[in-house]
Amino acid sequence: MNRRQHPRMPLAGMMADISDGRGFFTGTVHDISRFGLALDDISAKMDSHAKQLTIIIDGQGGHFKMRITPKWETVAGHQKIIGSQIEQSPFSWTEFVQRFEPDNDDIWGNT
């Protein structure tokens, strides 16, 4: 079983402006963690071979510019979902993510 040190948490209401170094695209934030995130509703035309992406995320009172490395993608028709690792982010991102993390240390519900 894949047990992440920092679990991904679903999130709605955040938009992402994404650059693959050749063009600009928009998407939505699907889920977040301290060191990763998934982006949804992205044009399938975005370069699948880009090694790093620059993104600006807006919503829920936050504005964050960061660099990410795509780790996987799923294409469905004209759109794709990208799972990524965050390479560079502002400290305010960690503070923002901590607001959504579970309060207890045992995220799996074991006692």
Backbone as ProteinMPNN parsed JSONL, in Angstrom:
{"seq_chain_A": "MNRRQHPRMPLAGMMADISDGRGFFTGTVHDISRFGLALDDISAKMDSHAKQLTIIIDGQGGHFKMRITPKWETVAGHQKIIGSQIEQSPFSWTEFVQRFEPDNDDIWGNT", "coords_chain_A": {"N_chain_A": [[0.832, -1.172, 0.0], [0.543, 2.219, -0.837], [1.782, 4.564, 1.169], [1.801, 7.774, 1.889], [3.988, 10.271, 3.206], [3.026, 12.821, 3.545], [-0.215, 13.222, 3.102], [-2.342, 13.447, 0.171], [-4.833, 15.873, -0.227], [-8.165, 16.44, -1.114], [-9.276, 19.289, -2.966], [-11.188, 22.112, -3.762], [-12.067, 24.861, -5.894], [-9.776, 26.23, -6.68], [-7.751, 27.689, -9.104], [-5.359, 27.113, -11.734], [-2.706, 28.535, -13.5], [-0.639, 27.55, -16.029], [2.604, 26.971, -17.329], [4.429, 25.384, -19.829], [6.8, 26.084, -20.839], [6.615, 26.536, -23.481], [4.04, 27.299, -24.057], [0.946, 28.593, -22.643], [-1.436, 27.459, -20.284], [-4.574, 26.628, -18.723], [-5.977, 25.279, -15.722], [-7.462, 23.257, -13.125], [-7.043, 22.846, -9.597], [-6.798, 19.71, -8.273], [-6.07, 18.039, -6.072], [-3.995, 18.459, -3.107], [-0.789, 18.508, -1.414], [1.927, 18.906, 0.918], [4.211, 18.594, -0.647], [3.41, 17.959, -3.198], [1.001, 17.944, -5.908], [-2.078, 17.586, -7.724], [-3.255, 18.373, -10.913], [-6.07, 19.25, -12.862], [-8.309, 19.188, -15.715], [-6.753, 20.201, -17.84], [-5.531, 21.236, -20.988], [-4.993, 18.749, -23.418], [-3.089, 19.328, -25.228], [-0.895, 20.422, -24.024], [2.616, 20.178, -23.533], [3.712, 16.977, -23.108], [6.215, 16.109, -22.577], [7.592, 17.956, -21.145], [9.933, 18.756, -18.712], [9.834, 20.315, -16.432], [7.355, 22.449, -14.994], [5.976, 25.703, -14.727], [3.827, 27.152, -12.435], [1.012, 29.104, -11.443], [-1.061, 29.422, -8.791], [-4.299, 30.243, -7.808], [-6.798, 31.157, -5.455], [-9.132, 30.537, -2.77], [-8.194, 32.474, -1.022], [-5.469, 32.472, -1.435], [-2.372, 32.914, -3.269], [-0.05, 31.55, -5.236], [3.133, 30.992, -6.597], [4.963, 28.549, -8.255], [7.389, 25.957, -9.035], [7.044, 22.853, -10.651], [7.474, 19.297, -11.053], [6.279, 17.143, -13.398], [4.93, 13.935, -12.677], [3.196, 11.927, -13.421], [0.605, 11.407, -15.856], [-2.768, 11.468, -17.053], [-4.612, 11.102, -19.893], [-7.664, 12.091, -21.238], [-9.62, 12.264, -23.811], [-9.756, 15.538, -24.878], [-8.528, 16.599, -22.722], [-6.388, 16.521, -19.776], [-5.08, 15.048, -16.735], [-2.652, 15.842, -14.355], [-0.231, 14.594, -12.202], [2.031, 15.765, -9.799], [5.275, 16.682, -8.481], [6.295, 19.067, -6.167], [8.801, 21.37, -6.71], [9.805, 23.89, -6.116], [8.516, 26.256, -3.981], [6.694, 28.908, -2.345], [7.069, 29.727, 1.178], [4.605, 30.279, 2.215], [2.946, 28.461, 0.964], [3.264, 26.017, 2.345], [2.2, 26.779, 4.825], [-0.423, 27.272, 3.989], [-1.268, 24.692, 3.089], [-1.139, 23.257, 5.478], [-3.423, 24.073, 6.796], [-5.369, 22.365, 5.881], [-4.642, 19.832, 6.568], [-5.034, 16.736, 8.431], [-5.818, 16.86, 11.935], [-4.8, 15.031, 13.816], [-1.968, 12.811, 14.359], [-2.198, 10.307, 13.243], [-3.089, 9.608, 10.283], [-4.416, 7.574, 9.048], [-6.371, 6.59, 10.608], [-5.914, 4.666, 12.536], [-5.674, 3.411, 15.833]], "CA_chain_A": [[0.0, 0.0, 0.0], [1.306, 3.454, -0.931], [1.501, 5.434, 2.313], [2.539, 9.022, 1.743], [4.324, 10.976, 4.436], [2.078, 13.931, 3.571], [-1.294, 12.751, 2.226], [-3.018, 14.378, -0.719], [-6.147, 16.251, 0.263], [-8.969, 17.036, -2.188], [-9.45, 20.727, -2.81], [-11.978, 22.71, -4.838], [-12.078, 26.314, -5.919], [-8.487, 26.846, -6.983], [-7.377, 27.647, -10.51], [-3.925, 27.093, -11.989], [-2.161, 28.962, -14.783], [0.482, 26.63, -16.187], [3.454, 27.15, -18.498], [5.335, 24.276, -20.099], [7.968, 26.666, -21.485], [6.269, 26.817, -24.875], [2.715, 27.91, -24.097], [0.26, 28.781, -21.375], [-2.647, 26.662, -20.174], [-5.269, 26.764, -17.455], [-6.478, 24.043, -15.155], [-7.956, 23.363, -11.759], [-6.307, 22.048, -8.62], [-7.609, 18.544, -7.888], [-5.693, 17.758, -4.697], [-2.742, 19.087, -2.707], [-0.048, 18.083, -0.234], [3.049, 19.834, 1.097], [5.247, 18.448, -1.67], [2.85, 17.524, -4.466], [-0.37, 18.316, -6.225], [-2.625, 17.087, -8.985], [-3.965, 19.386, -11.683], [-7.105, 18.643, -13.691], [-8.909, 20.049, -16.74], [-5.677, 20.831, -18.608], [-5.559, 20.864, -22.392], [-4.112, 17.645, -23.788], [-2.052, 19.875, -26.109], [0.282, 20.804, -23.252], [3.747, 19.299, -23.807], [3.83, 15.849, -22.175], [7.631, 15.831, -22.351], [8.194, 19.033, -20.362], [10.527, 18.228, -17.483], [9.339, 21.149, -15.343], [6.299, 23.393, -15.321], [5.803, 26.82, -13.814], [2.394, 27.335, -12.23], [0.501, 30.095, -10.498], [-2.319, 28.924, -8.256], [-5.1, 31.282, -7.164], [-8.083, 30.762, -4.897], [-9.243, 30.327, -1.33], [-7.39, 33.465, -0.316], [-4.041, 32.287, -1.666], [-1.763, 33.157, -4.58], [1.233, 30.859, -5.09], [3.896, 30.697, -7.806], [5.896, 27.466, -7.941], [7.868, 25.057, -10.099], [6.694, 21.466, -10.376], [7.923, 18.264, -11.979], [5.217, 16.158, -13.64], [5.295, 12.552, -12.371], [2.304, 11.067, -14.194], [-0.528, 12.092, -16.463], [-3.834, 10.66, -17.632], [-5.28, 11.863, -20.937], [-9.025, 11.652, -21.558], [-10.123, 13.161, -24.845], [-8.993, 16.766, -25.109], [-8.006, 17.101, -21.46], [-5.541, 15.606, -19.013], [-4.802, 15.254, -15.315], [-1.213, 15.703, -14.11], [0.252, 14.478, -10.824], [3.344, 16.393, -9.821], [6.072, 16.935, -7.285], [6.648, 20.488, -6.069], [10.246, 21.565, -6.627], [10.077, 25.18, -5.496], [7.276, 26.933, -3.619], [6.885, 29.853, -1.243], [6.757, 29.188, 2.498], [3.168, 30.44, 2.437], [2.287, 27.248, 0.486], [3.251, 25.069, 3.467], [1.212, 27.284, 5.776], [-1.741, 27.072, 3.387], [-1.579, 23.26, 3.09], [-1.326, 22.82, 6.857], [-4.809, 24.35, 7.191], [-6.23, 21.28, 5.41], [-4.141, 18.543, 7.036], [-5.718, 16.212, 9.617], [-5.274, 17.35, 13.201], [-4.05, 14.007, 14.546], [-0.801, 12.262, 13.67], [-2.543, 9.057, 12.577], [-3.978, 9.959, 9.176], [-5.094, 6.371, 8.544], [-7.452, 6.247, 11.513], [-5.536, 3.577, 13.432], [-5.43, 3.884, 17.193]], "C_chain_A": [[0.885, 1.246, 0.0], [0.897, 4.379, 0.208], [2.389, 6.658, 2.202], [2.85, 9.618, 3.105], [3.364, 12.145, 4.636], [0.959, 13.583, 2.59], [-1.828, 13.856, 1.327], [-4.417, 14.63, -0.166], [-6.93, 16.893, -0.869], [-9.207, 18.515, -1.909], [-10.239, 21.244, -4.0], [-11.819, 24.224, -4.781], [-10.745, 26.972, -6.149], [-8.154, 26.626, -8.456], [-5.857, 27.669, -10.642], [-3.644, 27.607, -13.397], [-0.829, 28.246, -14.91], [1.269, 26.992, -17.446], [4.379, 25.954, -18.629], [6.613, 24.764, -20.785], [7.726, 27.007, -22.942], [4.941, 27.544, -24.998], [2.143, 28.02, -22.703], [-1.075, 28.056, -21.408], [-3.307, 26.955, -18.831], [-5.738, 25.39, -17.004], [-7.037, 24.306, -13.779], [-7.102, 22.479, -10.857], [-7.243, 20.942, -8.146], [-7.349, 18.162, -6.436], [-4.31, 18.318, -4.417], [-2.088, 18.304, -1.572], [1.107, 19.073, -0.09], [4.02, 19.791, -0.076], [4.723, 17.965, -3.009], [1.461, 18.057, -4.674], [-0.776, 17.677, -7.534], [-3.436, 18.204, -9.614], [-4.888, 18.695, -12.666], [-7.566, 19.661, -14.738], [-7.871, 20.828, -17.547], [-5.778, 20.358, -20.055], [-4.557, 19.747, -22.671], [-2.99, 18.12, -24.707], [-0.792, 20.301, -25.345], [1.37, 19.746, -23.439], [3.899, 18.223, -22.729], [5.28, 15.536, -21.827], [8.338, 16.925, -21.556], [8.697, 18.465, -19.038], [10.097, 19.022, -16.259], [8.279, 22.095, -15.876], [6.349, 24.521, -14.294], [4.306, 27.032, -13.678], [2.144, 28.479, -11.261], [-0.882, 29.611, -10.093], [-3.011, 30.065, -7.516], [-6.384, 30.676, -6.625], [-7.987, 30.544, -3.412], [-8.322, 31.251, -0.544], [-5.897, 33.344, -0.538], [-3.64, 32.584, -3.092], [-0.34, 32.615, -4.483], [1.862, 30.621, -6.462], [4.897, 29.616, -7.434], [6.329, 26.731, -9.205], [7.525, 23.64, -9.681], [7.302, 20.556, -11.432], [6.778, 17.284, -12.169], [5.732, 14.747, -13.371], [4.432, 11.552, -13.128], [1.221, 11.937, -14.831], [-1.509, 11.076, -17.023], [-4.563, 11.534, -18.634], [-6.641, 11.231, -21.202], [-9.602, 12.655, -22.549], [-9.204, 14.342, -25.045], [-8.378, 17.329, -23.828], [-7.159, 16.053, -20.763], [-5.501, 16.007, -17.551], [-3.308, 15.01, -15.138], [-0.97, 15.6, -12.607], [1.68, 14.971, -10.803], [3.974, 16.488, -8.441], [6.449, 18.411, -7.298], [8.151, 20.607, -5.846], [10.605, 22.855, -5.906], [8.742, 25.864, -5.24], [7.56, 27.928, -2.505], [6.522, 29.199, 0.086], [5.265, 29.284, 2.781], [2.385, 29.233, 1.918], [2.186, 26.226, 1.619], [2.226, 25.499, 4.506], [-0.208, 27.049, 5.272], [-2.154, 25.603, 3.475], [-1.86, 22.765, 4.501], [-2.743, 23.09, 7.359], [-5.736, 23.19, 6.845], [-5.801, 19.907, 5.913], [-4.925, 18.059, 8.253], [-5.031, 16.681, 10.888], [-4.421, 16.318, 13.915], [-2.912, 13.461, 13.7], [-1.14, 11.023, 12.858], [-3.573, 9.318, 11.486], [-4.78, 8.775, 8.672], [-6.183, 5.893, 9.494], [-7.156, 5.072, 12.432], [-5.288, 4.136, 14.826], [-4.497, 2.972, 17.916]], "O_chain_A": [[1.861, 1.32, 0.747], [-0.211, 4.915, 0.209], [3.601, 6.573, 2.404], [2.067, 9.484, 4.045], [2.94, 12.426, 5.758], [1.161, 13.642, 1.377], [-1.777, 15.038, 1.669], [-5.092, 13.712, 0.3], [-6.422, 17.801, -1.527], [-9.325, 18.931, -0.756], [-9.975, 20.847, -5.135], [-11.477, 24.787, -3.741], [-10.581, 28.154, -5.848], [-8.264, 25.515, -8.975], [-5.156, 28.181, -9.769], [-4.267, 27.17, -14.365], [0.013, 28.319, -14.014], [0.689, 27.281, -18.492], [5.035, 25.555, -17.667], [7.414, 23.957, -21.256], [8.537, 27.688, -23.569], [4.735, 28.317, -25.934], [2.756, 27.606, -21.72], [-1.76, 28.04, -22.431], [-2.667, 27.471, -17.915], [-5.874, 24.466, -17.805], [-7.079, 25.449, -13.322], [-6.516, 21.493, -11.303], [-8.347, 21.212, -7.673], [-8.286, 17.981, -5.659], [-3.546, 18.616, -5.334], [-2.746, 17.541, -0.864], [1.241, 19.987, -0.904], [4.586, 20.815, -0.46], [5.513, 17.594, -3.877], [0.821, 18.556, -3.749], [0.063, 17.28, -8.343], [-4.204, 18.892, -8.941], [-4.53, 17.667, -13.242], [-7.247, 20.847, -14.649], [-8.094, 21.987, -17.895], [-6.08, 19.192, -20.305], [-3.415, 19.797, -22.216], [-2.034, 17.38, -24.939], [0.258, 20.516, -25.95], [1.074, 18.553, -23.497], [4.183, 18.533, -21.572], [5.547, 14.784, -20.89], [9.542, 16.84, -21.317], [7.963, 17.773, -18.332], [10.004, 18.468, -15.164], [8.298, 22.488, -17.042], [6.718, 24.31, -13.139], [3.59, 27.086, -14.678], [2.958, 28.773, -10.385], [-1.759, 29.414, -10.934], [-2.398, 30.761, -6.707], [-6.983, 29.799, -7.247], [-6.898, 30.386, -2.86], [-7.744, 30.858, 0.469], [-5.123, 34.048, 0.111], [-4.457, 32.515, -4.01], [0.482, 33.151, -3.739], [1.21, 30.113, -7.374], [5.599, 29.732, -6.429], [5.732, 26.863, -10.273], [7.687, 23.263, -8.52], [7.604, 20.98, -12.548], [6.342, 16.654, -11.206], [6.838, 14.397, -13.785], [4.886, 10.452, -13.443], [0.964, 13.057, -14.391], [-1.131, 9.972, -17.414], [-5.079, 12.593, -18.274], [-6.763, 10.017, -21.367], [-10.017, 13.751, -22.174], [-8.02, 14.18, -25.344], [-7.78, 18.405, -23.842], [-7.196, 14.869, -21.098], [-5.835, 17.131, -17.178], [-2.762, 14.069, -15.714], [-1.452, 16.43, -11.836], [2.465, 14.637, -11.69], [3.314, 16.391, -7.406], [6.873, 18.94, -8.325], [8.702, 20.021, -4.914], [11.592, 22.909, -5.173], [7.935, 26.034, -6.154], [8.56, 27.801, -1.798], [5.759, 28.233, 0.12], [4.719, 28.456, 3.51], [1.268, 28.992, 2.377], [1.125, 25.636, 1.826], [1.468, 24.672, 5.012], [-1.091, 26.67, 6.042], [-3.272, 25.301, 3.891], [-2.742, 21.928, 4.692], [-3.213, 22.399, 8.263], [-6.791, 23.048, 7.463], [-6.513, 18.923, 5.71], [-5.429, 18.873, 9.026], [-3.815, 16.875, 10.917], [-3.428, 16.669, 14.551], [-2.893, 13.626, 12.48], [-0.449, 10.713, 11.887], [-4.779, 9.259, 11.73], [-5.743, 8.963, 7.93], [-6.849, 4.896, 9.217], [-8.075, 4.533, 13.05], [-4.742, 5.23, 14.968], [-4.175, 3.213, 19.079]]}, "name": "protein", "num_of_chains": 1, "seq": "MNRRQHPRMPLAGMMADISDGRGFFTGTVHDISRFGLALDDISAKMDSHAKQLTIIIDGQGGHFKMRITPKWETVAGHQKIIGSQIEQSPFSWTEFVQRFEPDNDDIWGNT"}
